[in-house]
């Protein structure tokens, strides 16, 4: 696969399109959100075993100049990917990307109510750091504005203007410093972004095309446009008809539709059949990691009862307590839960929020100590806890490699 002067993500998408013409097989790129080291390791293991590419979509909350909640800067993230790929001799393609890069999408900016100028400047610096580190793609998403009254939708012309401004800044920085071409993703699946409305979606595409041309960026166009394809935080049914309609809108521009909130989707096999270019999966694998730790803890307690463990790790109690103390769970409360304490929620909602929000505290010293204690207790009786945990996450990734028709794709790249 040789495409001169073409960004890596476009190379992959173009090769997939070529293979479809040759074989009739449709494919969708699988993207995982790297919210823990365990997830990164499991993703590379799954990619190697399935002989397929892996795409990492990292939010600025996860990875940024301040370390994010993973503890990694952009440069450290790229080095980590290189190290983990080399550790298992994975030689296939992998992509590093920013997910939802825009003002006020980093929690601290919204909590501290940063001004527009400060928030935009912060995003630009994050983009620079990502480009310098070696990222392959940036999702430019200025669809959040804390100054817009609650319940109202941001003006699509503002979204277009800020999208162009951020792309122009990224391109100016990239070109001035001689970095390799990168890809872009635009839009959002969130209703507050306005793109869930068909007419607004069309206006956005036309406005973006005109805006980039006026900015002297005729040669720049996003390979992905995020589409509202039925899935959201609490809906796991993909709408193939909507996906086909949106795909028909963006393909003439040279873009593909990208799905977000693909977690636990009930019909993943419909993604490639509907022409979806790629799909992000995030919280599902955080829950996989939490559940794996809980299963290991059950084993640990059984060993304790048998007198084979001196002191319990209290793994899940530690995670639950740290999630509560973090306060970051409040952003996931439903409308009728606002003002409630975490412990006042129904057992089902408590469990979902604790599991989903564990990603925020994986790197907390108390969480790390509890995990180390759990692993050591099991290791003493010959149980490889790390292997079991990675295997659980890896297994949960397999359904996407299979449903998206990605098995053995690397041999054609």
NORQUIHU-V858966 format. One record per backbone hydrogen bond with DSSP energy under -0.5 kcal/mol. NH is the residue of the N-H (numbers start at 1). CO is the residue of the C=O. E is the energy in kcal/mol with one decimal. If there is no record, write none. Layout:
# NORQUIHU-V858966
NH;CO;E
NH;CO;E
This chain:
# NORQUIHU-V858966
6;3;-1.2
11;7;-2.1
12;8;-2.2
13;9;-2.5
14;10;-2.8
15;11;-2.1
16;12;-2.3
17;13;-2.0
18;14;-2.2
19;15;-2.6
20;16;-1.9
21;17;-1.7
22;18;-1.9
23;19;-3.0
24;19;-0.5
24;20;-2.4
26;24;-0.5
28;404;-1.4
29;277;-2.6
31;29;-0.5
31;279;-2.5
32;55;-2.9
33;281;-1.9
34;32;-0.6
35;33;-2.1
40;36;-1.8
41;37;-2.5
42;38;-2.7
43;39;-2.6
44;40;-2.1
45;41;-2.2
46;42;-2.7
47;43;-2.6
48;44;-2.7
49;45;-2.6
50;46;-2.3
51;47;-0.6
51;48;-0.7
52;47;-2.3
54;93;-1.4
55;30;-1.2
56;95;-3.4
57;32;-2.2
57;55;-0.6
58;56;-0.7
58;97;-3.0
60;99;-0.5
63;59;-2.4
64;72;-1.3
67;64;-2.3
69;61;-2.2
70;62;-1.7
71;67;-1.5
71;68;-0.5
72;62;-0.6
72;67;-1.4
77;73;-2.4
78;74;-2.2
79;75;-2.2
80;76;-2.4
81;77;-2.5
82;78;-2.3
83;79;-2.6
84;80;-3.0
85;81;-2.3
86;82;-2.1
87;83;-2.3
88;84;-1.0
88;85;-0.5
89;86;-1.0
90;85;-3.0
91;89;-0.6
95;54;-2.1
97;56;-2.3
98;137;-1.9
99;58;-2.5
101;139;-2.3
102;100;-0.9
105;102;-1.6
107;105;-0.6
109;106;-1.6
110;106;-1.1
111;107;-2.9
112;108;-2.3
113;110;-0.6
114;109;-2.5
119;115;-2.8
120;116;-2.6
121;117;-2.1
122;118;-2.2
123;119;-2.0
124;120;-2.4
125;121;-2.1
126;122;-1.9
127;123;-2.5
128;124;-2.4
129;125;-2.4
130;126;-2.1
131;127;-2.7
132;128;-2.7
133;129;-1.7
134;130;-1.4
135;130;-2.6
136;96;-3.0
137;96;-1.4
138;183;-2.0
139;98;-1.2
140;138;-0.8
140;185;-3.1
141;101;-2.7
141;139;-0.8
148;145;-1.9
152;149;-2.2
154;192;-1.3
158;155;-0.8
159;155;-1.7
160;156;-2.4
161;157;-2.4
162;158;-2.6
163;159;-2.3
164;160;-2.6
165;161;-2.2
166;162;-2.4
167;163;-2.4
168;164;-2.9
169;165;-2.1
170;166;-2.3
171;167;-2.8
172;168;-2.8
173;169;-2.4
174;170;-2.6
175;171;-2.8
176;172;-2.2
177;173;-1.4
178;175;-0.9
179;174;-2.3
183;136;-2.6
185;138;-2.2
186;224;-2.0
187;140;-0.7
193;190;-1.4
194;191;-1.8
197;194;-1.4
201;197;-2.5
202;198;-2.2
203;199;-2.3
204;200;-2.5
205;201;-1.9
206;202;-2.3
207;203;-2.9
208;204;-2.6
209;205;-2.1
210;206;-2.2
211;207;-2.7
212;208;-2.6
213;209;-1.7
214;210;-2.5
215;211;-1.5
216;213;-1.6
217;212;-3.3
220;217;-1.9
223;184;-1.7
224;184;-1.5
225;256;-2.4
226;186;-3.0
227;258;-2.0
229;227;-1.1
232;235;-1.7
235;232;-1.1
238;236;-0.6
239;229;-3.0
240;238;-0.8
243;239;-2.0
244;240;-2.3
245;241;-2.1
246;242;-2.7
247;243;-2.5
248;244;-2.2
249;245;-0.9
250;246;-1.8
251;247;-2.5
252;248;-0.5
253;250;-1.1
254;250;-0.6
254;251;-1.5
255;250;-2.0
256;223;-2.6
258;225;-2.0
259;278;-2.6
262;280;-1.8
265;262;-2.0
266;236;-3.4
268;265;-0.5
270;267;-1.8
271;268;-1.6
273;269;-0.8
274;270;-1.5
274;271;-0.7
275;272;-1.4
276;271;-2.1
277;257;-2.4
278;257;-1.1
279;29;-2.0
280;259;-2.8
281;31;-2.2
285;282;-1.5
286;282;-1.0
287;283;-2.4
288;284;-1.7
289;285;-2.1
290;286;-2.5
291;287;-2.9
292;288;-2.1
293;289;-2.1
294;290;-2.5
295;291;-2.4
296;292;-2.3
297;293;-2.2
298;294;-1.9
299;295;-1.7
300;296;-2.3
301;297;-2.6
302;298;-1.8
303;299;-2.0
304;300;-2.2
305;301;-2.2
306;302;-1.1
307;304;-1.7
308;303;-3.1
309;303;-0.6
318;314;-2.2
319;315;-2.1
320;316;-2.9
321;317;-2.2
322;318;-2.4
323;319;-2.6
324;320;-2.0
325;321;-2.5
326;322;-1.9
327;323;-1.0
327;324;-0.7
330;327;-1.4
331;328;-0.7
332;329;-1.8
333;330;-1.6
337;334;-1.8
338;334;-0.7
338;335;-0.9
340;337;-2.4
344;341;-1.8
345;342;-1.4
350;346;-3.1
351;347;-2.3
352;348;-2.2
353;349;-2.7
354;350;-2.6
355;351;-2.5
356;352;-2.6
357;353;-2.8
358;354;-0.6
358;355;-0.8
359;356;-0.8
360;357;-1.5
361;358;-1.6
362;358;-0.7
363;69;-0.5
364;361;-1.6
368;364;-2.6
369;365;-2.3
370;366;-2.1
371;367;-2.2
372;368;-2.4
373;369;-2.3
374;370;-2.4
375;371;-2.8
376;372;-2.5
377;373;-2.4
378;374;-2.0
379;375;-2.6
380;376;-1.7
381;378;-1.1
382;379;-1.9
383;378;-2.5
384;382;-0.6
385;383;-1.3
388;384;-2.0
389;385;-2.6
390;386;-2.8
391;387;-2.3
392;388;-1.7
393;389;-1.9
394;390;-2.9
395;391;-2.4
396;392;-1.7
397;393;-1.1
397;394;-0.7
398;394;-1.2
399;395;-0.6
400;397;-1.2
401;397;-1.5
402;398;-2.5
403;399;-2.7
404;400;-2.5
405;402;-1.4
406;401;-2.6
407;401;-0.6
408;50;-3.0
409;406;-2.2
410;51;-2.4
411;408;-1.0
412;409;-2.1
413;410;-1.2
